[in-house]
Amino acid sequence: MRRREFLGKAGGLAALASAGGLAGCGSPEGNASDGVRDTGLRFHWRMVTAWPHGSPGLGAGADYLARAINELSGGRISVRVFGADDLVPALEVFDAVARGSAEIGHGAAHYWDDVGPAAQLFTSVPFGMNAQETHAWLYKGGGLELWRDLYRHFDVIPFPCGNTGAQMGGWFKREINDFGDLEGVSIRMSGLGAQVMDRAGAQVVSLAGDDILDALRAGHIEAAEWVGPYGDKDLGLHRWGWHYYYPGWQQPSSLVEALINRDAYEALPHGLRQAVTHACRLASDHMLMEFTARNQQALDALINDYGVPVRRLPEPVLASLRRLTDEVLDEMAEEDSTARRVIRSYRDFQSQLARWRAFTDLDPLAG
């Protein structure tokens, strides 16, 4: 994005923020902003991320957020971005922010095993809501409050900060013709989808994105799921000549979060807190638009330029995966009270929107 274009958007949002037009939109305190008056205080933040630095969509989204915070704060908050493994490994971003080694992080909740099983629900739910619906649940259905309650014990505040939209079902060395073909497949997958695949008999391997190619070269995995055509092409997953399956049942939407250390956030004047809040909203919209615009372009290139075989998972396979998803969610709700509250809220909201969707959805390929 040209700097002038970015500044134009940021300036418009800053004007709304200072006028109170966006006050309370997902900010923890929910109070009107006192603007971004320059009181002389300057803040220098380090952002640790779960992505390769500058990678399309995800890494670039972290860079965009850093610029947005700087611009909306009038230059009073500078953010230095570190890619995965620059300061901490990708899977240790949450811990780094919680202990104050970094003021802000950029990642996905399904990476943080130690936070509790409910954390995974704030990245994606297999066969769940799409990006638009997920954001509606967060901001209008109580999801964000549940998310922040989950992280409160760790002195970390989560902010929705992006979404990849719907993903693909993954790359497989061998064809998947029936449910039994998943048995024994060693696959890189994360989140709740990984738990479902484990129940399907697959051998799930947990890897950060920048470790996937090394695992492929070493022959440690024979299937991989990453982000979608835009990110997968950049990572180079198409070079292996594998089958590319859809739909992305495991991630019909995939939230990205900004994690902010509570002490660092509360050290900011109210106006700068609002600037950070609005920067996250701006970055969230930007990432979803980026993936939405680029995924089909990348998929066309994968098919037409590289001859990637794209296949749909058979309906009986999807039906079995859906059944296992229900089992995983039901057991989570039974075993963990926090997960139970989140799952109940999520399912209730999804059910409401399903009724609305029945009135509004069109077949995109019809007529």
C-alpha positions in Angstrom: 0.0 0.0 0.0 1.3 3.5 -0.9 2.1 5.6 2.2 -0.3 8.3 1.1 -3.2 5.8 0.8 -2.4 4.4 4.2 -2.2 7.9 5.8 -5.5 8.9 4.3 -7.3 5.9 5.8 -5.5 6.2 9.1 -6.2 10.0 9.3 -9.9 9.4 8.7 -10.1 6.8 11.4 -8.1 9.0 13.8 -10.6 11.8 13.2 -13.5 9.5 14.1 -11.6 8.2 17.1 -10.9 11.7 18.5 -14.5 12.7 17.9 -15.7 9.7 19.9 -17.3 8.1 16.9 -15.6 4.8 17.4 -15.3 4.9 21.2 -16.0 1.6 22.9 -15.7 -0.5 19.7 -14.1 -3.5 21.4 -11.9 -1.5 23.8 -11.6 -3.1 27.2 -12.7 0.0 29.1 -15.4 1.0 26.7 -15.0 4.7 27.5 -14.9 7.6 25.2 -11.5 8.6 24.0 -9.8 11.8 25.1 -8.2 12.0 21.7 -4.6 11.6 21.0 -3.3 14.9 22.4 0.5 15.0 22.7 1.4 15.0 26.3 5.0 14.4 25.6 4.9 10.7 26.5 6.5 8.3 24.0 6.1 4.5 24.0 8.4 2.0 22.2 6.8 -1.4 21.8 8.2 -4.7 20.6 5.9 -7.0 18.6 6.7 -10.7 18.5 4.8 -12.7 15.9 4.0 -16.3 15.1 4.7 -15.8 11.4 7.7 -15.6 9.1 8.6 -11.9 8.9 6.9 -10.2 6.0 5.0 -13.3 4.8 2.0 -12.4 2.7 -1.2 -11.8 4.7 0.0 -12.9 8.1 3.4 -11.4 8.5 2.4 -8.4 6.4 -0.6 -8.0 8.6 1.7 -7.6 11.6 3.6 -4.9 9.8 0.4 -3.2 8.8 -0.8 -3.2 12.5 2.5 -1.6 13.6 2.2 1.2 11.1 -1.4 1.7 12.0 -0.6 2.1 15.7 2.2 4.5 14.9 0.0 6.6 12.6 -3.2 6.6 14.8 -1.1 7.5 17.8 0.4 10.5 16.1 3.8 8.8 16.3 3.6 8.5 20.1 3.7 4.7 20.0 6.4 3.1 17.8 6.3 -0.6 17.3 9.2 -2.8 16.1 8.1 -6.0 14.6 10.0 -9.3 15.0 9.2 -12.4 13.0 8.9 -15.9 14.3 12.2 -17.0 16.0 13.7 -13.4 15.8 13.1 -13.0 19.5 11.0 -16.0 20.5 9.7 -19.1 18.7 6.3 -18.8 17.1 4.6 -21.0 19.7 6.0 -18.9 22.6 4.5 -15.5 21.6 1.8 -15.6 24.2 4.2 -16.4 27.0 6.5 -13.6 25.9 3.7 -11.1 26.1 2.4 -12.4 29.3 5.7 -12.1 31.1 6.4 -8.6 29.6 9.3 -9.6 27.4 7.3 -8.0 24.6 4.5 -5.5 24.8 2.5 -6.9 22.0 2.2 -10.1 20.0 0.6 -11.1 16.7 -0.6 -14.7 16.4 -3.5 -17.2 16.6 -5.2 -18.4 19.8 -5.0 -22.1 18.8 -1.3 -22.0 19.3 -1.5 -21.4 23.1 -2.0 -24.8 24.6 -1.2 -23.6 28.2 -4.0 -21.1 28.2 -6.7 -23.8 28.2 -8.8 -25.7 25.7 -11.1 -22.8 25.2 -8.4 -20.8 23.5 -8.7 -22.8 20.3 -12.3 -21.7 19.9 -11.0 -18.1 19.3 -9.2 -19.0 16.1 -11.6 -21.3 14.3 -14.3 -23.9 14.8 -14.5 -26.7 12.3 -17.8 -26.5 10.3 -18.4 -23.2 12.1 -19.1 -19.6 11.2 -17.5 -17.7 8.4 -15.5 -14.6 9.0 -18.4 -12.1 8.8 -20.4 -14.2 11.3 -17.5 -14.8 13.6 -16.8 -11.0 13.8 -20.5 -10.5 14.5 -20.3 -13.0 17.4 -17.3 -11.3 18.9 -18.6 -7.7 18.7 -22.4 -8.3 19.0 -22.8 -11.7 20.6 -20.5 -11.6 23.6 -17.6 -13.5 22.1 -15.0 -10.8 22.8 -15.9 -10.6 26.5 -15.5 -14.4 26.8 -12.2 -14.2 25.0 -10.9 -11.5 27.3 -12.1 -13.3 30.4 -10.1 -16.3 29.3 -6.8 -14.3 29.0 -7.4 -12.1 32.1 -5.6 -14.5 34.4 -2.4 -14.1 32.3 -2.5 -10.3 32.2 -2.9 -10.4 28.4 -5.6 -8.5 26.5 -6.6 -10.0 23.1 -7.8 -7.9 20.2 -9.2 -9.3 17.0 -6.7 -8.2 14.4 -7.3 -10.1 11.2 -8.9 -13.0 9.6 -7.8 -15.2 6.7 -11.4 -16.0 5.7 -12.2 -19.6 4.6 -9.2 -21.8 4.0 -8.5 -24.9 1.9 -8.6 -28.5 3.2 -4.9 -29.1 2.8 -2.2 -30.7 0.7 -2.1 -34.5 0.5 0.5 -36.8 -1.0 -2.1 -39.4 -1.7 -5.7 -39.2 -2.8 -8.5 -39.1 -0.2 -11.3 -41.2 -1.7 -13.0 -42.4 1.5 -12.7 -41.8 5.3 -10.3 -44.7 5.7 -7.7 -43.0 3.6 -7.1 -40.6 6.5 -5.9 -43.4 8.7 -2.2 -43.1 9.4 -1.6 -39.9 7.4 1.1 -37.7 9.0 -0.3 -34.2 8.7 0.7 -30.8 9.8 -2.5 -29.2 11.2 -3.3 -27.0 14.2 -6.2 -26.1 16.4 -9.5 -28.0 16.7 -9.1 -29.4 13.2 -6.0 -31.2 14.4 -8.0 -32.9 17.2 -10.6 -34.0 14.7 -8.0 -35.4 12.4 -6.4 -37.2 15.3 -9.7 -39.0 16.0 -9.9 -39.8 12.3 -6.7 -41.8 12.8 -4.3 -39.4 11.3 -0.9 -38.7 12.9 -1.0 -35.0 13.6 2.2 -33.0 13.8 2.2 -29.5 15.4 4.5 -27.1 13.5 4.8 -23.4 13.1 4.5 -22.2 9.6 8.2 -21.6 9.0 8.9 -25.2 10.0 6.6 -26.9 7.5 9.0 -27.0 4.6 11.8 -28.5 6.7 9.4 -31.3 7.8 8.4 -31.9 4.2 12.0 -32.2 3.0 12.8 -34.6 5.9 9.8 -36.7 5.0 8.3 -36.2 8.5 4.9 -35.4 7.1 2.9 -36.4 4.0 0.1 -33.8 4.2 0.0 -30.2 5.4 -2.6 -27.5 6.0 -1.4 -23.9 6.3 -3.5 -20.9 5.3 -5.0 -21.0 1.8 -3.8 -20.4 -1.7 -2.3 -17.0 -1.1 -0.2 -18.1 1.8 0.4 -21.7 0.6 1.8 -20.5 -2.7 4.2 -18.1 -1.1 5.4 -20.8 1.3 6.0 -23.2 -1.7 3.7 -26.0 -0.8 2.7 -26.4 -4.5 6.2 -27.5 -5.4 5.6 -31.0 -4.0 3.1 -32.1 -6.7 0.5 -33.0 -4.1 -3.3 -33.0 -4.3 -4.9 -29.8 -3.0 -8.2 -30.5 -1.3 -11.2 -28.3 -0.5 -13.3 -27.2 1.3 -11.5 -26.0 4.4 -13.9 -27.7 6.8 -11.4 -27.2 9.7 -11.2 -23.4 9.3 -14.2 -21.8 7.6 -12.8 -18.6 9.3 -9.5 -18.1 11.0 -9.1 -15.3 13.5 -5.8 -13.6 14.0 -5.2 -11.8 17.3 -3.1 -9.0 18.7 -2.0 -9.8 22.2 -1.2 -6.9 24.5 0.5 -7.0 27.9 -2.0 -5.6 30.3 0.6 -3.4 32.1 1.8 -2.0 28.8 -1.7 -1.2 27.7 -2.8 0.4 31.0 0.3 2.6 31.0 -1.1 4.3 27.9 -3.3 7.4 28.3 -6.9 6.7 27.3 -6.5 8.4 23.9 -3.6 6.1 23.0 -5.6 3.1 24.2 -8.3 4.0 21.8 -5.7 4.5 19.0 -4.5 1.0 19.6 -8.1 -0.4 19.6 -8.9 1.3 16.3 -5.6 0.3 14.7 -6.5 -3.3 15.4 -9.9 -2.8 13.8 -8.3 -1.3 10.8 -5.7 -4.0 10.5 -8.4 -6.7 10.9 -10.4 -5.3 8.0 -7.3 -4.9 5.9 -6.2 -8.6 6.4 -9.6 -10.0 5.5 -9.8 -7.9 2.4 -6.2 -8.9 1.4 -6.9 -12.6 1.7 -10.3 -12.3 0.0 -8.8 -10.5 -2.9 -5.7 -12.6 -3.3 -6.8 -16.2 -2.7 -8.6 -16.7 -6.0 -5.7 -15.1 -7.9 -3.3 -17.4 -6.2 -5.5 -20.4 -6.8 -5.8 -19.6 -10.5 -2.0 -19.5 -10.6 -1.6 -22.8 -8.8 -4.0 -24.5 -11.3 -3.0 -22.8 -14.5 0.7 -22.1 -14.0 1.7 -25.0 -11.9 -0.8 -27.7 -12.7 -1.8 -28.3 -9.1 -4.6 -31.0 -9.0 -7.5 -29.4 -6.9 -10.0 -31.9 -5.6 -13.1 -31.8 -3.4 -13.2 -34.0 -0.3 -15.9 -36.6 -0.8 -19.2 -35.9 1.0 -19.0 -39.1 3.2 -15.5 -37.9 4.4 -16.9 -34.5 5.3 -19.9 -36.0 7.0 -17.6 -38.2 9.2 -15.4 -35.2 10.0 -18.4 -33.2 11.0 -19.6 -36.0 13.4 -16.1 -36.1 15.0 -16.1 -32.4 15.3 -19.4 -32.5 17.3 -17.8 -35.2 19.5 -14.7 -33.1 20.2 -16.8 -30.0 21.1 -19.2 -31.9 23.3 -16.3 -33.5 25.2 -14.6 -30.1 25.6 -17.8 -28.6 27.0 -18.2 -31.5 29.4 -14.6 -31.3 30.7 -14.0 -27.6 30.9 -16.4 -25.0 32.3 -14.9 -22.1 30.3 -15.0 -24.1 27.1 -18.6 -24.9 27.9 -19.6 -21.3 28.2 -17.8 -20.4 24.9 -19.2 -23.3 23.0 -22.7 -22.6 24.2 -22.4 -18.9 23.2 -20.8 -19.8 19.8 -23.4 -22.5 18.9 -26.3 -20.3 19.9 -25.1 -17.4 17.8 -24.4 -19.8 14.9 -27.9 -21.2 15.1 -29.4 -17.7 15.0 -27.4 -16.8 11.9 -28.2 -20.0 10.2 -31.8 -19.1 10.2 -30.9 -15.7 8.7 -28.6 -17.2 6.2 -31.4 -19.4 4.9 -33.2 -16.2 3.8 -30.2 -14.5 2.3 -27.6 -16.9 0.8 -27.4 -17.4 -2.9 -25.6 -20.2 -4.8 -22.6 -18.2 -6.2 -22.4 -20.5 -9.2 -26.1 -20.6 -10.0 -27.6 -19.0 -13.2 
